[in-house]
C-alpha cells in the first residue's frame, strides 16, 4: 500500500517498452488473479509470467492504455471492503 507495487509496475512497463517494444495492458488483468499470482511469485514465477504475458500489447504509445494502467495500479492496491455476515 506504500506504492511499491505501483513503482514495480511502472518499472516493468519501462523495461518491456525499452527491450521488447511491448507493455502490459493492466486492464486485462483481474485484481484477484494478479494479487494471487504475486503472492505465489515468491516461490513460483509461472503464474505471474503467464498472467502478464497474456496481457502484453504493442500499443506502447497509446495514451488510453497508459491511463488505464495508472488507474488499475491504484485499483490493485485498494483494500476491498469485505462484509461478513
Backbone as JSON Lines, residues from 0, in Angstrom:
{"i":0,"aa":"X","n":[0.8,-1.2,0.0],"ca":[0.0,0.0,0.0],"c":[0.85,1.27,0.0]}
{"i":1,"aa":"X","n":[2.17,1.1,0.06],"ca":[3.07,2.24,0.12],"c":[3.52,2.72,-1.26]}
{"i":2,"aa":"X","n":[3.04,2.08,-2.31],"ca":[3.43,2.48,-3.65],"c":[4.48,1.59,-4.29]}
{"i":3,"aa":"X","n":[4.97,0.59,-3.55],"ca":[5.98,-0.3,-4.12],"c":[5.44,-1.08,-5.31]}
{"i":4,"aa":"X","n":[4.2,-1.5,-5.24],"ca":[3.58,-2.22,-6.35],"c":[3.47,-1.34,-7.58]}
{"i":5,"aa":"X","n":[3.03,-0.08,-7.35],"ca":[2.92,0.86,-8.47],"c":[4.3,1.1,-9.09]}
{"i":6,"aa":"X","n":[5.29,1.3,-8.26],"ca":[6.65,1.53,-8.77],"c":[7.14,0.33,-9.57]}
{"i":7,"aa":"X","n":[6.87,-0.85,-9.09],"ca":[7.28,-2.07,-9.78],"c":[6.58,-2.19,-11.13]}
{"i":8,"aa":"X","n":[5.29,-1.89,-11.17],"ca":[4.55,-1.98,-12.43],"c":[5.06,-0.95,-13.44]}
{"i":9,"aa":"X","n":[5.37,0.26,-12.99],"ca":[5.93,1.28,-13.88],"c":[7.29,0.83,-14.4]}
{"i":10,"aa":"X","n":[8.13,0.34,-13.5],"ca":[9.46,-0.15,-13.89],"c":[9.34,-1.28,-14.91]}
{"i":11,"aa":"X","n":[8.44,-2.23,-14.65],"ca":[8.25,-3.34,-15.57],"c":[7.83,-2.85,-16.95]}
{"i":12,"aa":"X","n":[6.87,-1.94,-17.0],"ca":[6.44,-1.42,-18.29],"c":[7.58,-0.7,-19.02]}
{"i":13,"aa":"X","n":[8.38,0.06,-18.29],"ca":[9.51,0.75,-18.92],"c":[10.53,-0.24,-19.49]}
{"i":14,"aa":"X","n":[10.8,-1.3,-18.74],"ca":[11.74,-2.32,-19.22],"c":[11.18,-3.04,-20.45]}
{"i":15,"aa":"X","n":[9.91,-3.39,-20.42],"ca":[9.28,-4.06,-21.56],"c":[9.28,-3.16,-22.79]}
{"i":16,"aa":"X","n":[8.95,-1.89,-22.6],"ca":[8.93,-0.95,-23.73],"c":[10.31,-0.8,-24.35]}
{"i":17,"aa":"X","n":[11.3,-0.63,-23.5],"ca":[12.66,-0.42,-23.99],"c":[13.21,-1.65,-24.7]}
{"i":18,"aa":"X","n":[13.02,-2.82,-24.11],"ca":[13.66,-4.03,-24.62],"c":[12.83,-4.84,-25.61]}
{"i":19,"aa":"X","n":[11.52,-4.82,-25.47],"ca":[10.67,-5.66,-26.32],"c":[9.66,-4.89,-27.16]}
{"i":20,"aa":"X","n":[9.58,-3.58,-26.92],"ca":[8.57,-2.74,-27.6],"c":[7.16,-3.24,-27.31]}
{"i":21,"aa":"X","n":[6.96,-3.66,-26.06],"ca":[5.66,-4.12,-25.55],"c":[5.41,-3.47,-24.2]}
{"i":22,"aa":"X","n":[4.17,-3.51,-23.77],"ca":[3.83,-3.11,-22.4],"c":[2.65,-3.94,-21.96]}
{"i":23,"aa":"X","n":[2.34,-3.88,-20.69],"ca":[1.23,-4.65,-20.14],"c":[-0.04,-3.78,-20.21]}
{"i":24,"aa":"X","n":[-1.09,-4.35,-20.74],"ca":[-2.4,-3.7,-20.68],"c":[-3.03,-4.18,-19.38]}
{"i":25,"aa":"X","n":[-2.82,-3.39,-18.33],"ca":[-3.21,-3.79,-16.98],"c":[-4.71,-3.98,-16.85]}
{"i":26,"aa":"X","n":[-5.49,-3.37,-17.74],"ca":[-6.94,-3.53,-17.66],"c":[-7.39,-4.95,-18.01]}
{"i":27,"aa":"X","n":[-6.49,-5.74,-18.56],"ca":[-6.81,-7.12,-18.92],"c":[-6.48,-8.12,-17.81]}
{"i":28,"aa":"X","n":[-6.0,-7.6,-16.68],"ca":[-5.59,-8.48,-15.58],"c":[-6.52,-8.28,-14.38]}
{"i":29,"aa":"X","n":[-7.21,-9.32,-14.03],"ca":[-8.12,-9.32,-12.89],"c":[-7.35,-9.11,-11.59]}
{"i":30,"aa":"X","n":[-7.89,-8.27,-10.72],"ca":[-7.22,-7.92,-9.47],"c":[-6.92,-9.15,-8.6]}
{"i":31,"aa":"X","n":[-7.92,-10.01,-8.39],"ca":[-7.7,-11.18,-7.54],"c":[-6.67,-12.12,-8.15]}
{"i":32,"aa":"X","n":[-6.72,-12.3,-9.46],"ca":[-5.74,-13.15,-10.13],"c":[-4.34,-12.58,-9.99]}
{"i":33,"aa":"X","n":[-4.23,-11.25,-10.15],"ca":[-2.93,-10.58,-10.03],"c":[-2.36,-10.72,-8.62]}
{"i":34,"aa":"X","n":[-3.17,-10.42,-7.63],"ca":[-2.68,-10.49,-6.26],"c":[-2.3,-11.92,-5.87]}
{"i":35,"aa":"X","n":[-3.08,-12.88,-6.31],"ca":[-2.76,-14.28,-6.05],"c":[-1.44,-14.68,-6.71]}
{"i":36,"aa":"X","n":[-1.29,-14.28,-7.96],"ca":[-0.05,-14.59,-8.69],"c":[1.16,-13.92,-8.05]}
{"i":37,"aa":"X","n":[0.98,-12.7,-7.57],"ca":[2.09,-12.0,-6.9],"c":[2.49,-12.72,-5.62]}
{"i":38,"aa":"X","n":[1.52,-13.17,-4.85],"ca":[1.83,-13.9,-3.61],"c":[2.61,-15.18,-3.92]}
{"i":39,"aa":"X","n":[2.2,-15.88,-4.95],"ca":[2.85,-17.14,-5.31],"c":[4.19,-16.94,-6.01]}
{"i":40,"aa":"X","n":[4.43,-15.74,-6.54],"ca":[5.65,-15.49,-7.32],"c":[6.92,-15.58,-6.49]}
{"i":41,"aa":"X","n":[6.78,-15.5,-5.18],"ca":[7.95,-15.62,-4.31],"c":[8.62,-16.98,-4.48]}
{"i":42,"aa":"X","n":[7.81,-18.0,-4.7],"ca":[8.37,-19.35,-4.85],"c":[8.17,-19.95,-6.24]}
{"i":43,"aa":"X","n":[7.25,-19.36,-7.03],"ca":[6.98,-19.92,-8.35],"c":[6.51,-18.8,-9.28]}
{"i":44,"aa":"X","n":[7.31,-18.49,-10.29],"ca":[7.01,-17.38,-11.19],"c":[6.05,-17.73,-12.32]}
{"i":45,"aa":"X","n":[5.69,-18.99,-12.47],"ca":[4.9,-19.42,-13.62],"c":[3.58,-18.68,-13.76]}
{"i":46,"aa":"X","n":[2.85,-18.52,-12.67],"ca":[1.52,-17.9,-12.74],"c":[1.61,-16.42,-13.1]}
{"i":47,"aa":"X","n":[2.52,-15.68,-12.49],"ca":[2.62,-14.25,-12.78],"c":[3.14,-14.04,-14.2]}
{"i":48,"aa":"X","n":[4.06,-14.88,-14.65],"ca":[4.56,-14.79,-16.03],"c":[3.43,-15.0,-17.03]}
{"i":49,"aa":"X","n":[2.62,-16.02,-16.81],"ca":[1.52,-16.33,-17.72],"c":[0.49,-15.19,-17.73]}
{"i":50,"aa":"X","n":[0.2,-14.66,-16.56],"ca":[-0.77,-13.58,-16.44],"c":[-0.31,-12.34,-17.2]}
{"i":51,"aa":"X","n":[0.95,-11.98,-16.98],"ca":[1.5,-10.79,-17.64],"c":[1.62,-11.01,-19.14]}
{"i":52,"aa":"X","n":[2.08,-12.19,-19.53],"ca":[2.24,-12.48,-20.95],"c":[0.91,-12.38,-21.7]}
{"i":53,"aa":"X","n":[-0.15,-12.83,-21.06],"ca":[-1.47,-12.8,-21.7],"c":[-2.0,-11.37,-21.89]}
{"i":54,"aa":"X","n":[-1.42,-10.4,-21.2],"ca":[-1.9,-9.02,-21.27],"c":[-0.93,-8.1,-22.01]}
{"i":55,"aa":"X","n":[0.1,-8.65,-22.63],"ca":[1.05,-7.82,-23.36],"c":[0.42,-7.22,-24.61]}
{"i":56,"aa":"X","n":[0.82,-6.0,-24.91],"ca":[0.35,-5.31,-26.1],"c":[1.5,-4.52,-26.72]}
{"i":57,"aa":"X","n":[1.39,-4.26,-28.01],"ca":[2.41,-3.45,-28.67],"c":[1.98,-1.98,-28.74]}
{"i":58,"aa":"X","n":[0.92,-1.64,-28.05],"ca":[0.41,-0.26,-28.04],"c":[1.18,0.58,-27.01]}
{"i":59,"aa":"X","n":[2.49,0.66,-27.16],"ca":[3.34,1.31,-26.16],"c":[3.19,2.83,-26.13]}
{"i":60,"aa":"X","n":[2.64,3.41,-27.17],"ca":[2.45,4.87,-27.19],"c":[0.97,5.27,-27.1]}
{"i":61,"aa":"X","n":[0.12,4.33,-26.74],"ca":[-1.31,4.57,-26.65],"c":[-1.64,5.2,-25.3]}
{"i":62,"aa":"X","n":[-2.13,6.42,-25.34],"ca":[-2.43,7.15,-24.1],"c":[-3.51,6.43,-23.27]}
{"i":63,"aa":"X","n":[-4.49,5.85,-23.93],"ca":[-5.56,5.16,-23.2],"c":[-5.02,3.96,-22.43]}
{"i":64,"aa":"X","n":[-4.14,3.2,-23.03],"ca":[-3.52,2.05,-22.35],"c":[-2.72,2.54,-21.15]}
{"i":65,"aa":"X","n":[-1.98,3.64,-21.34],"ca":[-1.19,4.2,-20.25],"c":[-2.09,4.65,-19.09]}
{"i":66,"aa":"X","n":[-3.15,5.39,-19.4],"ca":[-4.03,5.9,-18.35],"c":[-4.77,4.78,-17.64]}
{"i":67,"aa":"X","n":[-5.18,3.75,-18.37],"ca":[-5.8,2.59,-17.74],"c":[-4.81,1.94,-16.78]}
{"i":68,"aa":"X","n":[-3.57,1.89,-17.19],"ca":[-2.53,1.3,-16.34],"c":[-2.39,2.04,-15.03]}
{"i":69,"aa":"X","n":[-2.44,3.35,-15.08],"ca":[-2.36,4.16,-13.86],"c":[-3.58,3.88,-12.98]}
{"i":70,"aa":"X","n":[-4.76,3.9,-13.58],"ca":[-5.99,3.63,-12.82],"c":[-5.95,2.25,-12.17]}
{"i":71,"aa":"X","n":[-5.58,1.25,-12.94],"ca":[-5.55,-0.11,-12.41],"c":[-4.48,-0.28,-11.35]}
{"i":72,"aa":"X","n":[-3.39,0.46,-11.48],"ca":[-2.33,0.36,-10.5],"c":[-2.85,0.76,-9.11]}
{"i":73,"aa":"X","n":[-3.64,1.8,-9.05],"ca":[-4.23,2.19,-7.77],"c":[-5.3,1.19,-7.34]}
{"i":74,"aa":"X","n":[-6.07,0.7,-8.3],"ca":[-7.12,-0.27,-8.0],"c":[-6.55,-1.54,-7.37]}
{"i":75,"aa":"X","n":[-5.42,-2.03,-7.88],"ca":[-4.8,-3.24,-7.33],"c":[-4.42,-3.06,-5.87]}
{"i":76,"aa":"X","n":[-4.11,-1.85,-5.47],"ca":[-3.63,-1.62,-4.11],"c":[-4.71,-1.16,-3.14]}
{"i":77,"aa":"X","n":[-5.93,-0.97,-3.62],"ca":[-7.03,-0.6,-2.74],"c":[-7.46,-1.81,-1.93]}
{"i":78,"aa":"X","n":[-7.76,-1.57,-0.68],"ca":[-8.3,-2.66,0.14],"c":[-9.75,-2.88,-0.23]}
{"i":79,"aa":"X","n":[-10.12,-4.13,-0.36],"ca":[-11.51,-4.47,-0.64],"c":[-12.29,-4.4,0.65]}
{"i":80,"aa":"X","n":[-13.47,-3.84,0.57],"ca":[-14.36,-3.8,1.73],"c":[-15.16,-5.09,1.75]}
{"i":81,"aa":"X","n":[-14.75,-6.0,2.59],"ca":[-15.41,-7.3,2.69],"c":[-16.39,-7.25,3.86]}
{"i":82,"aa":"X","n":[-17.63,-7.52,3.54],"ca":[-18.67,-7.51,4.57],"c":[-18.98,-8.96,4.92]}
{"i":83,"aa":"X","n":[-18.74,-9.31,6.19],"ca":[-19.02,-10.66,6.64],"c":[-20.32,-10.65,7.43]}
{"i":84,"aa":"X","n":[-21.14,-11.61,7.16],"ca":[-22.42,-11.69,7.88],"c":[-22.4,-12.83,8.85]}
